[in-house]
Amino acid sequence: MKPINPAQKNKLKTALPSVSSPPIYRIEQLFDGARQVRLLHKGQEYRLSITKADKLILTK
């Protein structure tokens, strides 16, 4: 297999869609002092809870 020369490499970069990082949400902002929030995804409700051990649990 031949190595890709710099001109080809630049062409490949522009041909591929850019991948951005997913957004980051601070738990303090999302929960706003509560221990549980409800999330709606495709008509289904989920609950994201903070446990006594300060872990996160997602349940349907």
PDB file of N, H, CA, C and O in Angstrom:
ATOM      1  N   MET A   1       0.847  -1.181   0.000  1.00  0.00           N
ATOM      2  CA  MET A   1       0.000   0.000   0.000  1.00  0.00           C
ATOM      3  C   MET A   1       0.889   1.241   0.000  1.00  0.00           C
ATOM      4  O   MET A   1       1.823   1.348   0.795  1.00  0.00           O
ATOM      5  N   LYS A   2       0.590   2.171  -0.897  1.00  0.00           N
ATOM      6  H   LYS A   2      -0.169   2.084  -1.543  1.00  0.00           H
ATOM      7  CA  LYS A   2       1.391   3.395  -1.000  1.00  0.00           C
ATOM      8  C   LYS A   2       0.950   4.403   0.062  1.00  0.00           C
ATOM      9  O   LYS A   2      -0.243   4.519   0.345  1.00  0.00           O
ATOM     10  N   PRO A   3       1.885   5.120   0.642  1.00  0.00           N
ATOM     11  CA  PRO A   3       1.497   6.177   1.587  1.00  0.00           C
ATOM     12  C   PRO A   3       0.766   7.303   0.863  1.00  0.00           C
ATOM     13  O   PRO A   3       0.975   7.525  -0.329  1.00  0.00           O
ATOM     14  N   ILE A   4      -0.079   8.001   1.583  1.00  0.00           N
ATOM     15  H   ILE A   4      -0.250   7.821   2.552  1.00  0.00           H
ATOM     16  CA  ILE A   4      -0.840   9.120   1.024  1.00  0.00           C
ATOM     17  C   ILE A   4       0.039  10.361   1.045  1.00  0.00           C
ATOM     18  O   ILE A   4       0.621  10.704   2.074  1.00  0.00           O
ATOM     19  N   ASN A   5       0.132  11.035  -0.106  1.00  0.00           N
ATOM     20  H   ASN A   5      -0.341  10.757  -0.942  1.00  0.00           H
ATOM     21  CA  ASN A   5       0.918  12.265  -0.139  1.00  0.00           C
ATOM     22  C   ASN A   5       0.109  13.402   0.478  1.00  0.00           C
ATOM     23  O   ASN A   5      -1.111  13.281   0.585  1.00  0.00           O
ATOM     24  N   PRO A   6       0.742  14.501   0.889  1.00  0.00           N
ATOM     25  CA  PRO A   6       0.042  15.603   1.572  1.00  0.00           C
ATOM     26  C   PRO A   6      -1.138  16.170   0.784  1.00  0.00           C
ATOM     27  O   PRO A   6      -2.150  16.529   1.385  1.00  0.00           O
ATOM     28  N   ALA A   7      -1.037  16.259  -0.528  1.00  0.00           N
ATOM     29  H   ALA A   7      -0.214  15.968  -1.016  1.00  0.00           H
ATOM     30  CA  ALA A   7      -2.139  16.801  -1.329  1.00  0.00           C
ATOM     31  C   ALA A   7      -3.363  15.892  -1.235  1.00  0.00           C
ATOM     32  O   ALA A   7      -4.488  16.377  -1.118  1.00  0.00           O
ATOM     33  N   GLN A   8      -3.151  14.588  -1.285  1.00  0.00           N
ATOM     34  H   GLN A   8      -2.237  14.194  -1.380  1.00  0.00           H
ATOM     35  CA  GLN A   8      -4.257  13.642  -1.164  1.00  0.00           C
ATOM     36  C   GLN A   8      -4.856  13.686   0.238  1.00  0.00           C
ATOM     37  O   GLN A   8      -6.071  13.590   0.407  1.00  0.00           O
ATOM     38  N   LYS A   9      -4.000  13.832   1.231  1.00  0.00           N
ATOM     39  H   LYS A   9      -3.013  13.910   1.094  1.00  0.00           H
ATOM     40  CA  LYS A   9      -4.458  13.881   2.617  1.00  0.00           C
ATOM     41  C   LYS A   9      -5.396  15.072   2.831  1.00  0.00           C
ATOM     42  O   LYS A   9      -6.435  14.933   3.476  1.00  0.00           O
ATOM     43  N   ASN A  10      -5.033  16.245   2.292  1.00  0.00           N
ATOM     44  H   ASN A  10      -4.189  16.359   1.768  1.00  0.00           H
ATOM     45  CA  ASN A  10      -5.890  17.430   2.417  1.00  0.00           C
ATOM     46  C   ASN A  10      -7.216  17.224   1.709  1.00  0.00           C
ATOM     47  O   ASN A  10      -8.254  17.671   2.196  1.00  0.00           O
ATOM     48  N   LYS A  11      -7.197  16.549   0.561  1.00  0.00           N
ATOM     49  H   LYS A  11      -6.353  16.186   0.165  1.00  0.00           H
ATOM     50  CA  LYS A  11      -8.429  16.250  -0.169  1.00  0.00           C
ATOM     51  C   LYS A  11      -9.345  15.365   0.674  1.00  0.00           C
ATOM     52  O   LYS A  11     -10.555  15.585   0.730  1.00  0.00           O
ATOM     53  N   LEU A  12      -8.756  14.361   1.327  1.00  0.00           N
ATOM     54  H   LEU A  12      -7.773  14.183   1.281  1.00  0.00           H
ATOM     55  CA  LEU A  12      -9.541  13.465   2.166  1.00  0.00           C
ATOM     56  C   LEU A  12     -10.173  14.210   3.332  1.00  0.00           C
ATOM     57  O   LEU A  12     -11.330  13.964   3.671  1.00  0.00           O
ATOM     58  N   LYS A  13      -9.425  15.117   3.948  1.00  0.00           N
ATOM     59  H   LYS A  13      -8.485  15.317   3.673  1.00  0.00           H
ATOM     60  CA  LYS A  13      -9.947  15.884   5.084  1.00  0.00           C
ATOM     61  C   LYS A  13     -11.175  16.689   4.688  1.00  0.00           C
ATOM     62  O   LYS A  13     -12.145  16.755   5.442  1.00  0.00           O
ATOM     63  N   THR A  14     -11.139  17.305   3.504  1.00  0.00           N
ATOM     64  H   THR A  14     -10.351  17.252   2.891  1.00  0.00           H
ATOM     65  CA  THR A  14     -12.270  18.128   3.095  1.00  0.00           C
ATOM     66  C   THR A  14     -13.441  17.275   2.634  1.00  0.00           C
ATOM     67  O   THR A  14     -14.581  17.739   2.667  1.00  0.00           O
ATOM     68  N   ALA A  15     -13.196  16.042   2.206  1.00  0.00           N
ATOM     69  H   ALA A  15     -12.270  15.665   2.179  1.00  0.00           H
ATOM     70  CA  ALA A  15     -14.270  15.174   1.731  1.00  0.00           C
ATOM     71  C   ALA A  15     -15.046  14.554   2.886  1.00  0.00           C
ATOM     72  O   ALA A  15     -16.222  14.220   2.737  1.00  0.00           O
ATOM     73  N   LEU A  16     -14.394  14.398   4.038  1.00  0.00           N
ATOM     74  H   LEU A  16     -13.439  14.669   4.159  1.00  0.00           H
ATOM     75  CA  LEU A  16     -15.044  13.783   5.180  1.00  0.00           C
ATOM     76  C   LEU A  16     -15.782  14.839   6.000  1.00  0.00           C
ATOM     77  O   LEU A  16     -15.286  15.953   6.167  1.00  0.00           O
ATOM     78  N   PRO A  17     -16.983  14.489   6.520  1.00  0.00           N
ATOM     79  CA  PRO A  17     -17.690  15.459   7.363  1.00  0.00           C
ATOM     80  C   PRO A  17     -16.923  15.694   8.654  1.00  0.00           C
ATOM     81  O   PRO A  17     -16.300  14.779   9.193  1.00  0.00           O
ATOM     82  N   SER A  18     -16.972  16.918   9.144  1.00  0.00           N
ATOM     83  H   SER A  18     -17.478  17.661   8.706  1.00  0.00           H
ATOM     84  CA  SER A  18     -16.273  17.212  10.392  1.00  0.00           C
ATOM     85  C   SER A  18     -17.048  16.609  11.555  1.00  0.00           C
ATOM     86  O   SER A  18     -18.278  16.646  11.578  1.00  0.00           O
ATOM     87  N   VAL A  19     -16.336  16.067  12.498  1.00  0.00           N
ATOM     88  H   VAL A  19     -15.337  16.038  12.479  1.00  0.00           H
ATOM     89  CA  VAL A  19     -16.941  15.459  13.677  1.00  0.00           C
ATOM     90  C   VAL A  19     -16.734  16.418  14.838  1.00  0.00           C
ATOM     91  O   VAL A  19     -15.603  16.736  15.207  1.00  0.00           O
ATOM     92  N   SER A  20     -17.833  16.868  15.400  1.00  0.00           N
ATOM     93  H   SER A  20     -18.751  16.610  15.100  1.00  0.00           H
ATOM     94  CA  SER A  20     -17.715  17.786  16.529  1.00  0.00           C
ATOM     95  C   SER A  20     -17.956  17.025  17.828  1.00  0.00           C
ATOM     96  O   SER A  20     -18.572  15.959  17.835  1.00  0.00           O
ATOM     97  N   SER A  21     -17.473  17.576  18.898  1.00  0.00           N
ATOM     98  H   SER A  21     -16.972  18.442  18.892  1.00  0.00           H
ATOM     99  CA  SER A  21     -17.656  16.959  20.210  1.00  0.00           C
ATOM    100  C   SER A  21     -19.101  17.123  20.652  1.00  0.00           C
ATOM    101  O   SER A  21     -19.736  18.133  20.345  1.00  0.00           O
ATOM    102  N   PRO A  22     -19.626  16.131  21.376  1.00  0.00           N
ATOM    103  CA  PRO A  22     -20.986  16.298  21.903  1.00  0.00           C
ATOM    104  C   PRO A  22     -20.998  17.396  22.963  1.00  0.00           C
ATOM    105  O   PRO A  22     -19.972  17.659  23.590  1.00  0.00           O
ATOM    106  N   PRO A  23     -22.143  18.038  23.168  1.00  0.00           N
ATOM    107  CA  PRO A  23     -22.198  19.100  24.179  1.00  0.00           C
ATOM    108  C   PRO A  23     -21.985  18.536  25.580  1.00  0.00           C
ATOM    109  O   PRO A  23     -22.271  17.367  25.840  1.00  0.00           O
ATOM    110  N   ILE A  24     -21.484  19.370  26.470  1.00  0.00           N
ATOM    111  H   ILE A  24     -21.252  20.319  26.259  1.00  0.00           H
ATOM    112  CA  ILE A  24     -21.277  18.994  27.869  1.00  0.00           C
ATOM    113  C   ILE A  24     -22.228  19.822  28.725  1.00  0.00           C
ATOM    114  O   ILE A  24     -22.286  21.046  28.606  1.00  0.00           O
ATOM    115  N   TYR A  25     -22.971  19.133  29.590  1.00  0.00           N
ATOM    116  H   TYR A  25     -22.924  18.139  29.687  1.00  0.00           H
ATOM    117  CA  TYR A  25     -23.887  19.808  30.507  1.00  0.00           C
ATOM    118  C   TYR A  25     -23.418  19.532  31.928  1.00  0.00           C
ATOM    119  O   TYR A  25     -23.139  18.388  32.288  1.00  0.00           O
ATOM    120  N   ARG A  26     -23.334  20.575  32.724  1.00  0.00           N
ATOM    121  H   ARG A  26     -23.561  21.504  32.432  1.00  0.00           H
ATOM    122  CA  ARG A  26     -22.970  20.404  34.135  1.00  0.00           C
ATOM    123  C   ARG A  26     -24.200  19.864  34.866  1.00  0.00           C
ATOM    124  O   ARG A  26     -25.309  20.372  34.694  1.00  0.00           O
ATOM    125  N   ILE A  27     -23.993  18.839  35.673  1.00  0.00           N
ATOM    126  H   ILE A  27     -23.093  18.427  35.812  1.00  0.00           H
ATOM    127  CA  ILE A  27     -25.091  18.218  36.421  1.00  0.00           C
ATOM    128  C   ILE A  27     -25.803  19.243  37.300  1.00  0.00           C
ATOM    129  O   ILE A  27     -27.025  19.208  37.447  1.00  0.00           O
ATOM    130  N   GLU A  28     -25.031  20.146  37.877  1.00  0.00           N
ATOM    131  H   GLU A  28     -24.039  20.175  37.758  1.00  0.00           H
ATOM    132  CA  GLU A  28     -25.632  21.165  38.746  1.00  0.00           C
ATOM    133  C   GLU A  28     -26.658  22.002  37.980  1.00  0.00           C
ATOM    134  O   GLU A  28     -27.707  22.355  38.518  1.00  0.00           O
ATOM    135  N   GLN A  29     -26.349  22.315  36.725  1.00  0.00           N
ATOM    136  H   GLN A  29     -25.497  22.029  36.287  1.00  0.00           H
ATOM    137  CA  GLN A  29     -27.269  23.111  35.916  1.00  0.00           C
ATOM    138  C   GLN A  29     -28.457  22.274  35.457  1.00  0.00           C
ATOM    139  O   GLN A  29     -29.594  22.747  35.468  1.00  0.00           O
ATOM    140  N   LEU A  30     -28.201  21.045  35.059  1.00  0.00           N
ATOM    141  H   LEU A  30     -27.278  20.660  35.050  1.00  0.00           H
ATOM    142  CA  LEU A  30     -29.260  20.175  34.561  1.00  0.00           C
ATOM    143  C   LEU A  30     -30.271  19.839  35.651  1.00  0.00           C
ATOM    144  O   LEU A  30     -31.479  19.862  35.414  1.00  0.00           O
ATOM    145  N   PHE A  31     -29.775  19.526  36.842  1.00  0.00           N
ATOM    146  H   PHE A  31     -28.794  19.507  37.035  1.00  0.00           H
ATOM    147  CA  PHE A  31     -30.658  19.125  37.934  1.00  0.00           C
ATOM    148  C   PHE A  31     -31.208  20.317  38.714  1.00  0.00           C
ATOM    149  O   PHE A  31     -32.266  20.204  39.334  1.00  0.00           O
ATOM    150  N   ASP A  32     -30.522  21.447  38.699  1.00  0.00           N
ATOM    151  H   ASP A  32     -29.663  21.539  38.195  1.00  0.00           H
ATOM    152  CA  ASP A  32     -30.964  22.671  39.376  1.00  0.00           C
ATOM    153  C   ASP A  32     -31.396  22.415  40.827  1.00  0.00           C
ATOM    154  O   ASP A  32     -32.451  22.875  41.263  1.00  0.00           O
ATOM    155  N   GLY A  33     -30.558  21.673  41.564  1.00  0.00           N
ATOM    156  H   GLY A  33     -29.701  21.300  41.209  1.00  0.00           H
ATOM    157  CA  GLY A  33     -30.842  21.412  42.981  1.00  0.00           C
ATOM    158  C   GLY A  33     -31.675  20.169  43.243  1.00  0.00           C
ATOM    159  O   GLY A  33     -31.757  19.729  44.390  1.00  0.00           O
ATOM    160  N   ALA A  34     -32.295  19.588  42.228  1.00  0.00           N
ATOM    161  H   ALA A  34     -32.229  19.946  41.296  1.00  0.00           H
ATOM    162  CA  ALA A  34     -33.112  18.379  42.415  1.00  0.00           C
ATOM    163  C   ALA A  34     -32.217  17.145  42.429  1.00  0.00           C
ATOM    164  O   ALA A  34     -31.038  17.221  42.086  1.00  0.00           O
ATOM    165  N   ARG A  35     -32.781  16.013  42.827  1.00  0.00           N
ATOM    166  H   ARG A  35     -33.739  15.951  43.106  1.00  0.00           H
ATOM    167  CA  ARG A  35     -32.045  14.741  42.822  1.00  0.00           C
ATOM    168  C   ARG A  35     -32.443  13.888  41.619  1.00  0.00           C
ATOM    169  O   ARG A  35     -31.866  12.826  41.388  1.00  0.00           O
ATOM    170  N   GLN A  36     -33.430  14.357  40.853  1.00  0.00           N
ATOM    171  H   GLN A  36     -33.899  15.220  41.041  1.00  0.00           H
ATOM    172  CA  GLN A  36     -33.915  13.575  39.722  1.00  0.00           C
ATOM    173  C   GLN A  36     -34.479  14.514  38.653  1.00  0.00           C
ATOM    174  O   GLN A  36     -35.127  15.516  38.956  1.00  0.00           O
ATOM    175  N   VAL A  37     -34.210  14.154  37.383  1.00  0.00           N
ATOM    176  H   VAL A  37     -33.684  13.340  37.136  1.00  0.00           H
ATOM    177  CA  VAL A  37     -34.811  14.881  36.255  1.00  0.00           C
ATOM    178  C   VAL A  37     -35.464  13.867  35.327  1.00  0.00           C
ATOM    179  O   VAL A  37     -35.071  12.702  35.276  1.00  0.00           O
ATOM    180  N   ARG A  38     -36.467  14.336  34.598  1.00  0.00           N
ATOM    181  H   ARG A  38     -36.787  15.283  34.640  1.00  0.00           H
ATOM    182  CA  ARG A  38     -37.132  13.480  33.611  1.00  0.00           C
ATOM    183  C   ARG A  38     -36.675  13.916  32.228  1.00  0.00           C
ATOM    184  O   ARG A  38     -36.598  15.108  31.931  1.00  0.00           O
ATOM    185  N   LEU A  39     -36.372  12.933  31.387  1.00  0.00           N
ATOM    186  H   LEU A  39     -36.434  11.964  31.628  1.00  0.00           H
ATOM    187  CA  LEU A  39     -35.921  13.184  30.025  1.00  0.00           C
ATOM    188  C   LEU A  39     -36.916  12.554  29.069  1.00  0.00           C
ATOM    189  O   LEU A  39     -37.404  11.453  29.327  1.00  0.00           O
ATOM    190  N   LEU A  40     -37.224  13.221  27.980  1.00  0.00           N
ATOM    191  H   LEU A  40     -36.827  14.115  27.771  1.00  0.00           H
ATOM    192  CA  LEU A  40     -38.140  12.698  26.984  1.00  0.00           C
ATOM    193  C   LEU A  40     -37.360  12.401  25.713  1.00  0.00           C
ATOM    194  O   LEU A  40     -36.720  13.286  25.143  1.00  0.00           O
ATOM    195  N   HIS A  41     -37.421  11.138  25.269  1.00  0.00           N
ATOM    196  H   HIS A  41     -37.941  10.420  25.732  1.00  0.00           H
ATOM    197  CA  HIS A  41     -36.707  10.713  24.063  1.00  0.00           C
ATOM    198  C   HIS A  41     -37.652   9.870  23.219  1.00  0.00           C
ATOM    199  O   HIS A  41     -38.076   8.790  23.630  1.00  0.00           O
ATOM    200  N   LYS A  42     -37.976  10.379  22.027  1.00  0.00           N
ATOM    201  H   LYS A  42     -37.631  11.256  21.693  1.00  0.00           H
ATOM    202  CA  LYS A  42     -38.871   9.682  21.089  1.00  0.00           C
ATOM    203  C   LYS A  42     -40.180   9.270  21.752  1.00  0.00           C
ATOM    204  O   LYS A  42     -40.671   8.161  21.543  1.00  0.00           O
ATOM    205  N   GLY A  43     -40.736  10.169  22.549  1.00  0.00           N
ATOM    206  H   GLY A  43     -40.337  11.070  22.719  1.00  0.00           H
ATOM    207  CA  GLY A  43     -42.014   9.910  23.202  1.00  0.00           C
ATOM    208  C   GLY A  43     -41.923   9.053  24.458  1.00  0.00           C
ATOM    209  O   GLY A  43     -42.939   8.818  25.112  1.00  0.00           O
ATOM    210  N   GLN A  44     -40.739   8.585  24.806  1.00  0.00           N
ATOM    211  H   GLN A  44     -39.914   8.775  24.275  1.00  0.00           H
ATOM    212  CA  GLN A  44     -40.539   7.762  25.999  1.00  0.00           C
ATOM    213  C   GLN A  44     -39.909   8.605  27.108  1.00  0.00           C
ATOM    214  O   GLN A  44     -38.999   9.397  26.864  1.00  0.00           O
ATOM    215  N   GLU A  45     -40.405   8.421  28.314  1.00  0.00           N
ATOM    216  H   GLU A  45     -41.144   7.778  28.513  1.00  0.00           H
ATOM    217  CA  GLU A  45     -39.863   9.175  29.442  1.00  0.00           C
ATOM    218  C   GLU A  45     -38.815   8.349  30.176  1.00  0.00           C
ATOM    219  O   GLU A  45     -39.012   7.162  30.435  1.00  0.00           O
ATOM    220  N   TYR A  46     -37.704   8.989  30.506  1.00  0.00           N
ATOM    221  H   TYR A  46     -37.544   9.953  30.295  1.00  0.00           H
ATOM    222  CA  TYR A  46     -36.627   8.381  31.272  1.00  0.00           C
ATOM    223  C   TYR A  46     -36.363   9.256  32.479  1.00  0.00           C
ATOM    224  O   TYR A  46     -36.642  10.455  32.458  1.00  0.00           O
ATOM    225  N   ARG A  47     -35.827   8.660  33.529  1.00  0.00           N
ATOM    226  H   ARG A  47     -35.601   7.686  33.546  1.00  0.00           H
ATOM    227  CA  ARG A  47     -35.460   9.408  34.728  1.00  0.00           C
ATOM    228  C   ARG A  47     -33.965   9.268  34.958  1.00  0.00           C
ATOM    229  O   ARG A  47     -33.416   8.167  34.943  1.00  0.00           O
ATOM    230  N   LEU A  48     -33.328  10.391  35.166  1.00  0.00           N
ATOM    231  H   LEU A  48     -33.775  11.286  35.178  1.00  0.00           H
ATOM    232  CA  LEU A  48     -31.916  10.423  35.510  1.00  0.00           C
ATOM    233  C   LEU A  48     -31.840  10.861  36.965  1.00  0.00           C
ATOM    234  O   LEU A  48     -32.269  11.959  37.322  1.00  0.00           O
ATOM    235  N   SER A  49     -31.287   9.984  37.800  1.00  0.00           N
ATOM    236  H   SER A  49     -30.939   9.093  37.510  1.00  0.00           H
ATOM    237  CA  SER A  49     -31.278  10.230  39.244  1.00  0.00           C
ATOM    238  C   SER A  49     -29.865  10.233  39.792  1.00  0.00           C
ATOM    239  O   SER A  49     -28.977   9.551  39.280  1.00  0.00           O
ATOM    240  N   ILE A  50     -29.675  11.020  40.851  1.00  0.00           N
ATOM    241  H   ILE A  50     -30.397  11.574  41.267  1.00  0.00           H
ATOM    242  CA  ILE A  50     -28.432  11.010  41.613  1.00  0.00           C
ATOM    243  C   ILE A  50     -28.691  10.149  42.842  1.00  0.00           C
ATOM    244  O   ILE A  50     -29.621  10.417  43.603  1.00  0.00           O
ATOM    245  N   THR A  51     -27.874   9.118  43.039  1.00  0.00           N
ATOM    246  H   THR A  51     -27.119   8.901  42.421  1.00  0.00           H
ATOM    247  CA  THR A  51     -28.060   8.208  44.163  1.00  0.00           C
ATOM    248  C   THR A  51     -27.455   8.786  45.442  1.00  0.00           C
ATOM    249  O   THR A  51     -26.799   9.827  45.417  1.00  0.00           O
ATOM    250  N   LYS A  52     -27.684   8.098  46.553  1.00  0.00           N
ATOM    251  H   LYS A  52     -28.217   7.252  46.573  1.00  0.00           H
ATOM    252  CA  LYS A  52     -27.086   8.504  47.832  1.00  0.00           C
ATOM    253  C   LYS A  52     -25.568   8.431  47.768  1.00  0.00           C
ATOM    254  O   LYS A  52     -24.869   9.178  48.453  1.00  0.00           O
ATOM    255  N   ALA A  53     -25.061   7.514  46.930  1.00  0.00           N
ATOM    256  H   ALA A  53     -25.628   6.907  46.373  1.00  0.00           H
ATOM    257  CA  ALA A  53     -23.600   7.360  46.761  1.00  0.00           C
ATOM    258  C   ALA A  53     -23.051   8.351  45.729  1.00  0.00           C
ATOM    259  O   ALA A  53     -21.889   8.258  45.335  1.00  0.00           O
ATOM    260  N   ASP A  54     -23.894   9.302  45.291  1.00  0.00           N
ATOM    261  H   ASP A  54     -24.838   9.377  45.611  1.00  0.00           H
ATOM    262  CA  ASP A  54     -23.523  10.347  44.347  1.00  0.00           C
ATOM    263  C   ASP A  54     -23.166   9.802  42.957  1.00  0.00           C
ATOM    264  O   ASP A  54     -22.288  10.331  42.275  1.00  0.00           O
ATOM    265  N   LYS A  55     -23.864   8.735  42.557  1.00  0.00           N
ATOM    266  H   LYS A  55     -24.576   8.306  43.112  1.00  0.00           H
ATOM    267  CA  LYS A  55     -23.722   8.159  41.211  1.00  0.00           C
ATOM    268  C   LYS A  55     -24.959   8.515  40.402  1.00  0.00           C
ATOM    269  O   LYS A  55     -25.979   8.917  40.962  1.00  0.00           O
ATOM    270  N   LEU A  56     -24.870   8.368  39.083  1.00  0.00           N
ATOM    271  H   LEU A  56     -24.041   8.042  38.628  1.00  0.00           H
ATOM    272  CA  LEU A  56     -26.010   8.642  38.212  1.00  0.00           C
ATOM    273  C   LEU A  56     -26.633   7.343  37.746  1.00  0.00           C
ATOM    274  O   LEU A  56     -25.927   6.394  37.404  1.00  0.00           O
ATOM    275  N   ILE A  57     -27.970   7.300  37.733  1.00  0.00           N
ATOM    276  H   ILE A  57     -28.543   8.071  38.011  1.00  0.00           H
ATOM    277  CA  ILE A  57     -28.701   6.136  37.230  1.00  0.00           C
ATOM    278  C   ILE A  57     -29.756   6.636  36.259  1.00  0.00           C
ATOM    279  O   ILE A  57     -30.513   7.558  36.563  1.00  0.00           O
ATOM    280  N   LEU A  58     -29.798   6.006  35.071  1.00  0.00           N
ATOM    281  H   LEU A  58     -29.184   5.257  34.824  1.00  0.00           H
ATOM    282  CA  LEU A  58     -30.818   6.301  34.064  1.00  0.00           C
ATOM    283  C   LEU A  58     -31.777   5.133  34.012  1.00  0.00           C
ATOM    284  O   LEU A  58     -31.369   4.000  33.754  1.00  0.00           O
ATOM    285  N   THR A  59     -33.082   5.406  34.261  1.00  0.00           N
ATOM    286  H   THR A  59     -33.414   6.326  34.470  1.00  0.00           H
ATOM    287  CA  THR A  59     -34.094   4.354  34.236  1.00  0.00           C
ATOM    288  C   THR A  59     -35.228   4.759  33.319  1.00  0.00           C
ATOM    289  O   THR A  59     -35.455   5.941  33.063  1.00  0.00           O
ATOM    290  N   LYS A  60     -35.938   3.748  32.829  1.00  0.00           N
ATOM    291  H   LYS A  60     -35.754   2.788  33.037  1.00  0.00           H
ATOM    292  CA  LYS A  60     -37.080   4.002  31.951  1.00  0.00           C
ATOM    293  C   LYS A  60     -38.347   3.982  32.763  1.00  0.00           C
ATOM    294  O   LYS A  60     -39.433   4.175  32.217  1.00  0.00           O
TER     295      LYS A  60
END
